[in-house]
Amino acid sequence: MTTMTTTTTVLEAKDVTMRFGGLTAVRSVGLTVNSGEIVGLIGPNGAGKTTFFNCLTGLYVPTEGTVAYKGTVLPPKPHLVTSAGIARTFQNIRLFANMTVLENVLVGRHTRTKEGLWSALLRGPGFKKAEAASHERAMELLDFIGLAHKADHLARNLPYGEQRKLEIARALASEPGLLLLDEPTAGMNPQETRVTEELVLAIRDQGIAVLVIEHDMRFIFNLCDRVAVLVQGEKLVEGTSEVVQADERVIAAYLGTPFEGAPGDEEVAEVEAAEAAQETSAKTTPGTDTRTEDDQ
């Protein structure tokens, strides 16, 4: 007997556009991620990949378009997006360096705990039960990524590759249905990259859909069911690894060869500067602070 697997749409982004003043960093990008899928998002530097991620996770309010998770349009607020079921990591590691490995994962549990201020202050039976459950789940996640033996170590003392894994564990602590990974293998050696690939596959096997940005093409093409290519804020092509690798426009974009409609270097530089300014603004605006403990 053949078992039929039902596929559902986890993420649906429609016509997402992000403008900074008169500059357009992302233009009418649509993308879906289905349950049981790993989808890659690639493109040259300045293509708008991280800006698109920020639109998906509520850090940016899209100028146009909508982002829906399991059929419900998401409010453009990061904590509400996380509560809905989307978690992410960042291109630059954002751990709480002076907290322990375990404490970092526990921070990620806050959207799944229901105990209020008074319960925490009085430390009643309900709070103690929730605290024990969070501790147990955090240790399960550390065991899953291979860091349970370092639960009491300070995050800042971990090797770079383990810090990356810890950030993934913290994201998983919010019990997401969709995990967004922004360059998870940046700065890694081949062995660490292979370990990360195996970890992402294990996450998918737990029923969590994954959307990943990455510059390592071997990593992307080995890992992903589908790949979408952004070039200067627009989706150029989407398909299997074979389809994307064979597209001449993709090859031209990575080689720096202009194609019809491609913007010039000055426009690219302006968009990158606008994105950087928006990122700085987001860090200093109440309710959108994404700094690490060291930054503060």
C-alpha positions as CSV (number, residue, x, y, z in Angstrom):
1,M,0.0,0.0,0.0
2,T,1.3,3.5,-0.9
3,T,1.1,6.1,1.8
4,M,0.0,9.5,0.6
5,T,1.8,12.5,2.2
6,T,-0.2,15.7,2.4
7,T,1.8,18.8,1.5
8,T,0.7,22.1,3.0
9,T,1.9,25.6,2.3
10,V,3.8,26.9,5.3
11,L,5.0,30.2,3.9
12,E,3.5,32.3,1.1
13,A,5.1,35.6,0.3
14,K,3.2,37.5,-2.4
15,D,4.6,40.5,-4.4
16,V,6.9,41.6,-1.5
17,T,8.4,44.9,-2.3
18,M,10.8,46.9,0.0
19,R,11.7,50.5,-0.8
20,F,14.1,52.7,1.1
21,G,13.0,56.2,0.0
22,G,13.3,56.2,-3.8
23,L,15.4,53.0,-3.8
24,T,13.9,49.6,-4.4
25,A,15.8,46.8,-2.6
26,V,13.2,44.0,-3.2
27,R,10.8,44.2,-6.1
28,S,7.6,42.1,-6.3
29,V,9.1,38.9,-5.0
30,G,6.9,35.9,-4.5
31,L,8.0,32.7,-2.8
32,T,6.3,29.6,-1.2
33,V,7.7,27.1,1.2
34,N,5.8,23.8,1.7
35,S,5.9,21.4,4.6
36,G,8.8,19.0,4.4
37,E,10.8,21.2,2.1
38,I,14.2,22.9,2.3
39,V,14.2,25.9,0.0
40,G,17.4,27.9,-0.9
41,L,17.6,31.6,-1.6
42,I,20.7,32.6,-3.4
43,G,22.1,35.6,-5.3
44,P,25.2,37.8,-5.6
45,N,26.1,40.4,-2.9
46,G,23.5,43.1,-2.7
47,A,20.8,41.0,-4.3
48,G,18.3,41.8,-1.5
49,K,18.3,38.4,0.2
50,T,18.6,39.5,3.8
51,T,16.2,42.4,3.2
52,F,13.7,39.9,1.9
53,F,14.3,37.7,5.1
54,N,13.7,40.8,7.2
55,C,10.4,41.4,5.5
56,L,9.4,37.8,6.2
57,T,10.2,38.0,9.9
58,G,8.7,41.4,10.7
59,L,12.0,43.3,11.1
60,Y,11.0,45.4,8.1
61,V,7.4,46.4,7.1
62,P,7.2,45.6,3.3
63,T,6.2,48.6,1.2
64,E,3.9,46.3,-0.7
65,G,2.9,42.7,-0.6
66,T,1.9,40.2,2.1
67,V,3.6,37.4,4.0
68,A,1.4,34.6,5.3
69,Y,2.2,31.6,7.5
70,K,-0.1,28.7,7.1
71,G,-2.7,30.8,5.5
72,T,-2.7,33.7,8.0
73,V,-1.2,37.0,7.0
74,L,1.5,37.9,9.6
75,P,1.7,41.3,11.4
76,P,5.0,43.1,10.8
77,K,6.3,42.6,14.3
78,P,9.1,40.2,15.1
79,H,7.8,38.8,18.3
80,L,4.4,38.1,16.8
81,V,6.0,36.4,13.8
82,T,8.0,34.2,16.2
83,S,4.8,33.4,18.2
84,A,3.1,32.4,14.9
85,G,5.7,29.8,14.2
86,I,8.6,31.3,12.2
87,A,12.1,31.5,13.7
88,R,15.3,32.7,12.2
89,T,19.1,33.0,12.7
90,F,21.2,35.9,11.5
91,Q,24.1,36.4,9.2
92,N,26.1,37.8,12.1
93,I,25.8,35.7,15.2
94,R,23.6,37.3,17.8
95,L,24.1,35.2,20.9
96,F,24.1,36.5,24.5
97,A,27.8,36.1,24.9
98,N,27.9,36.4,28.7
99,M,25.1,33.9,29.2
100,T,25.6,30.2,29.4
101,V,24.8,27.9,26.5
102,L,21.7,26.6,28.3
103,E,20.6,30.1,29.2
104,N,20.8,31.2,25.5
105,V,18.4,28.3,24.5
106,L,16.1,29.2,27.4
107,V,15.8,32.7,26.0
108,G,14.3,31.2,22.9
109,R,11.6,29.5,25.0
110,H,10.0,32.7,26.1
111,T,7.3,32.8,23.3
112,R,6.1,29.3,24.4
113,T,5.8,29.9,28.1
114,K,2.5,31.3,29.5
115,E,3.6,32.2,33.0
116,G,3.1,35.9,33.8
117,L,4.9,38.4,35.9
118,W,3.2,37.6,39.2
119,S,3.8,33.9,38.7
120,A,7.5,34.5,38.1
121,L,7.8,36.7,41.2
122,L,5.9,34.4,43.5
123,R,7.5,31.3,41.9
124,G,4.4,29.2,42.6
125,P,3.9,25.6,41.4
126,G,2.8,26.7,37.9
127,F,6.0,28.6,37.4
128,K,8.2,25.9,38.7
129,K,6.5,23.3,36.5
130,A,6.9,25.6,33.4
131,E,10.5,26.3,34.3
132,A,11.3,22.6,34.6
133,A,9.6,21.9,31.3
134,S,11.6,24.6,29.6
135,H,14.9,23.3,31.1
136,E,14.1,19.8,29.9
137,R,13.3,21.0,26.4
138,A,16.4,23.2,26.2
139,M,18.6,20.2,27.2
140,E,16.9,18.1,24.5
141,L,17.8,20.7,21.9
142,L,21.4,20.9,23.1
143,D,21.6,17.1,22.9
144,F,20.1,17.3,19.4
145,I,22.9,19.7,18.2
146,G,25.6,18.0,20.2
147,L,26.2,20.6,22.8
148,A,24.6,19.2,25.9
149,H,28.0,18.6,27.5
150,K,28.7,22.3,27.3
151,A,25.4,23.5,28.7
152,D,27.2,25.5,31.5
153,H,29.8,27.0,29.3
154,L,29.6,30.7,28.5
155,A,28.5,31.2,24.9
156,R,31.5,33.5,24.1
157,N,33.8,30.6,24.9
158,L,32.4,28.3,22.2
159,P,34.3,27.8,18.9
160,Y,32.8,29.6,16.0
161,G,31.1,26.6,14.5
162,E,29.4,25.7,17.8
163,Q,28.2,29.2,18.3
164,R,26.4,28.8,14.9
165,K,24.8,25.6,16.1
166,L,23.8,27.2,19.4
167,E,22.0,30.0,17.5
168,I,20.1,27.4,15.6
169,A,19.1,25.6,18.9
170,R,17.9,28.9,20.3
171,A,15.7,29.4,17.2
172,L,14.4,25.9,17.5
173,A,13.4,26.5,21.2
174,S,10.5,28.6,20.0
175,E,9.0,25.4,18.4
176,P,8.8,26.8,14.9
177,G,7.1,25.3,11.9
178,L,9.4,27.2,9.6
179,L,13.1,28.0,10.3
180,L,14.9,30.7,8.3
181,L,18.7,30.4,8.2
182,D,20.7,33.4,7.1
183,E,24.1,32.1,5.8
184,P,24.5,29.4,8.4
185,T,27.9,28.2,7.1
186,A,29.5,31.6,6.7
187,G,33.1,31.3,7.9
188,M,33.0,27.6,8.3
189,N,35.6,25.0,7.1
190,P,34.4,22.1,4.9
191,Q,34.0,19.7,7.9
192,E,31.8,22.2,9.8
193,T,29.8,22.9,6.7
194,R,29.1,19.2,6.3
195,V,28.0,19.0,10.0
196,T,25.6,21.9,9.4
197,E,24.2,20.2,6.3
198,E,23.4,17.1,8.3
199,L,21.9,19.2,11.1
200,V,19.5,21.0,8.6
201,L,18.4,17.7,7.2
202,A,17.7,16.4,10.7
203,I,15.7,19.5,11.4
204,R,13.6,18.9,8.3
205,D,13.1,15.3,9.3
206,Q,11.5,16.6,12.5
207,G,8.8,18.2,10.4
208,I,10.2,21.7,10.3
209,A,10.3,23.5,6.9
210,V,13.5,25.4,6.2
211,L,14.3,28.5,4.1
212,V,18.1,29.1,3.8
213,I,20.3,31.9,2.4
214,E,23.8,30.8,1.6
215,H,26.7,31.7,-0.6
216,D,28.2,28.2,-0.6
217,M,26.7,26.8,-3.8
218,R,27.7,23.2,-3.1
219,F,25.9,23.4,0.3
220,I,22.8,24.8,-1.3
221,F,22.6,22.5,-4.3
222,N,23.3,19.4,-2.2
223,L,20.7,20.4,0.4
224,C,17.7,22.1,-1.2
225,D,14.6,20.7,-2.9
226,R,14.1,24.0,-4.7
227,V,16.3,27.1,-5.2
228,A,15.2,30.7,-5.9
229,V,17.7,33.2,-7.3
230,L,17.5,36.9,-6.4
231,V,19.4,39.4,-8.6
232,Q,19.2,43.1,-7.6
233,G,16.0,42.6,-5.7
234,E,14.1,40.6,-8.3
235,K,13.5,36.8,-8.5
236,L,15.3,35.7,-11.6
237,V,14.5,32.0,-11.6
238,E,13.2,29.3,-9.3
239,G,13.4,25.5,-9.6
240,T,15.5,22.4,-8.9
241,S,19.2,22.7,-8.5
242,E,19.7,21.4,-12.0
243,V,17.4,24.0,-13.5
244,V,19.0,26.9,-11.6
245,Q,22.6,25.8,-12.4
246,A,21.8,25.5,-16.1
247,D,20.2,29.0,-16.4
248,E,22.6,31.3,-18.3
249,R,21.2,34.4,-16.5
250,V,22.3,33.0,-13.2
251,I,25.7,32.2,-14.5
252,A,26.0,35.7,-15.9
253,A,24.9,37.3,-12.6
254,Y,27.5,35.4,-10.6
255,L,30.2,36.2,-13.1
256,G,29.3,39.9,-12.9
257,T,28.2,40.0,-16.6
258,P,25.4,42.5,-17.2
259,F,22.2,41.2,-18.7
260,E,19.2,43.1,-20.1
261,G,17.6,45.2,-17.4
262,A,20.4,44.8,-14.9
263,P,21.2,47.9,-12.8
264,G,24.6,49.5,-12.7
265,D,27.1,49.6,-9.9
266,E,26.0,53.0,-8.6
267,E,22.4,51.8,-8.1
268,V,23.7,48.6,-6.4
269,A,25.8,50.7,-4.0
270,E,22.9,53.0,-3.2
271,V,20.6,50.1,-2.3
272,E,23.3,48.5,-0.1
273,A,23.7,51.8,1.7
274,A,20.0,52.2,2.2
275,E,19.8,48.6,3.6
276,A,22.6,49.3,6.1
277,A,20.9,52.5,7.2
278,Q,17.6,50.7,7.8
279,E,19.4,48.0,9.8
280,T,21.0,50.6,12.0
281,S,17.6,52.3,12.5
282,A,15.9,48.9,13.4
283,K,18.5,48.4,16.1
284,T,17.7,51.7,17.8
285,T,13.9,51.8,17.4
286,P,11.9,50.7,20.5
287,G,10.4,47.3,20.0
288,T,12.8,46.3,17.2
289,D,16.1,46.1,19.1
290,T,18.1,43.1,17.8
291,R,21.4,43.8,19.5
292,T,23.3,41.2,21.4
293,E,24.3,41.5,25.0
294,D,27.7,42.7,24.0
295,D,26.2,45.4,21.8
296,Q,24.2,46.7,24.7
